[in-house]
Amino acid sequence: MNYMSVIETQGVKIPFDPRIITPKIERPMRNNRYESGEVASLRELLEPGDRVLEFGAGVGLCSTVAALNADVAQVVTIEANPTMIPVIRQTYELNGVVDRVDLRNGVVSTQSGADIPFYVRGDFWASSMEPDSRPYQRVEQVPAASIHDLMEEIRPTMILCDIEGAELGLFDEADLSSVRTLILELHPKVYGDEGVGKITRALRTRGFARAEGNVVGSSVQIFNRIEDCADGQDAAMPAKWYTPDPKVLITTCMKDEGPFILEWLAWHRALGVTDFVVFTNHCSDGTDALLDHLQARGEVTHLPNPALAVDRTSFQPVALAYTQHLQQFKGADFVISMDVDEFLNIRVGEGRLTDLFDVTGSFDALSVSELNHGSNSKIAFEPGFVRDQFPGHESERPGKWRAQRGVKTITRLSGRLARLRNHRPNLVKDQETRWLDGSGNILKDLHEDETLNGLDARGRYDLVVLDHYPLRSLESFFIKTVRGDVVAANKQVSLRYWRLRNRAADTTSRAHPAQEAAAQAYYDQHFASDPELMAIHDRACAWHRDKVREISNQDEFKTRRAWIMENAWEESA
């Protein structure tokens, strides 16, 4: 066959038809940038005997790369766009792999049987199964290619997938037991951050985790079979590696947090936390009285901060060091140092800690990246659940310059723990450890560098997120300013703190309904039913309202309020 022109990109010849290869695609092709990540990953990951199954062939570049590898046993590619079938065949002819690739026209789906509408657009890469994202030229009825039938027929060892958003839900029930690696292009513009999370969680429960070498923030992600999954297992849910009904301890410091304690306790009780040790100092709002009442009921252990006894002002470090001498610590399986404005939000199962443990498999530490919730344009302090009042938060997919965020860590208690710290533990250096991030990926940074208290959060929210409410309302922020830092004395919360955290454009971080219901039920049954406890809670709320009135006319807070309203009231992502 004669061709008007040929483009060679990354060692593969592509027929140049300007009706198909538009300038937007032509330039990166000629510069060897078109699908460069997929091609590089494919060449690196292919192994002798591989059976490659591709969903979405494009111009046939990746399937040609696979077929050119003489050690690959089989290449099957499914392309939905009928317009592209002749172009792909020409690509195979140019590169001498026609007999090496099984090319099929079809829409990969969880169903089989009837044809499926496919929306063809001028840019071939924009054609898809959905009609609403942009105008389309025509609708083609394309045969459904059932993923279940394909997996049974081909038993692929590697899957390539770029199908413009149709990957959402595709792998949820698929038999992936033969697969070693998936190279998957995600499309958050189609299904948002929630969709990305659903896909990665579904793959996790099928036994796959993101590869360590993935480019942070890239839409192309590699998922490898988890090493400790037994050969031939499909769902690959790790065997129980923790004791039945694990003992989980939260240790924390508080000062004047009375209105917020009960919601936080109920949430984490419902999550599966079994023990709470709370250290307080210099409380004025009744926080200490509320905690004493809860201690009498067996809900918490309330202790004065030991820093008071030795005339130290580093309240949190001293409290954490003391925690390791407590019986509650010695009897625990896991420990978490976290604050009353932080809520663990588990995105697997029904949102409980054991659901998370079942998916991650064994670990020594799991560091959860924070997601800051802004003021949500609320000025006044109002009693009520902060999770309901402040749903808006910063983006789960930040740009590079906003990606560095703090963590809190679930630490498994063993001989590997050297020192408990607020954001992360120190683990023994000369022992092998398994430290994970919030997506269940292996994490090396924190173990190797003990000065780090945070991470680049991109790609780390798949399994669990730390919903952080550092501001609450403007009036609550001013109370926080008056109170000072609970970590160390005489450290005041700055206006910069507000400006960096007052972001509320996104609302993607929602908890599982079962967890929401369990937390509400715990609150109603254990707290709301206790009139004396609720009276103490109400007095704490009244103290906060009175304190706001007391400071509202002070020049310092008038100046702070004016600055915030002028410079940092409008909330962004």
Secondary structure, DSSP 8 states (H G I E B T S, - for coil): ---S-EEEETTEEEE--TTTS-HHHHHHHHTT-TTHHHHHHHHHH--TT-EEEEE--TTSHHHHHHHHSTT--EEEEEE--TTHHHHHHHHHHHHT-GGGEEEEE-EEES--SS-EEEEE-SSGGG-BS-SSSS--SEEEEE-EEEHHHHHHHH--SEEEE--TTTTTTTTTT---TT-SEEEEE--HHHHHHHHHHHHHHHHHHTTEEE-TT--TT-SEEEEEE-TTS-TT-SS------S-SS--EEEEEEESS-GGGHHHHHHHHHHHT--EEEEEE-S--SSHHHHHHHHHHTTS-EEEE-GGGTTT-S-HHHHHHHHHTTSHHHHT-SEEEE--TTEEEEE-STTS-HHHHHHHH-S-SEEEEEEEEB--TT--S---S-HHHH---B--SS--GGG-EEEEEEEEE-STTEEE--SS--EE-TTS---EEETTS-B--HHHH-TT--EEE-TT--SSEEEEE-SS-SHHHHHHHHHH--SSSTT----HHHHHHH-B-SB------HHHHHHHHHHIIIIIIT-HHHHHHHHHHHHHHHHHHHHHTTSHHHHHHHHHHHHHT-S-B-
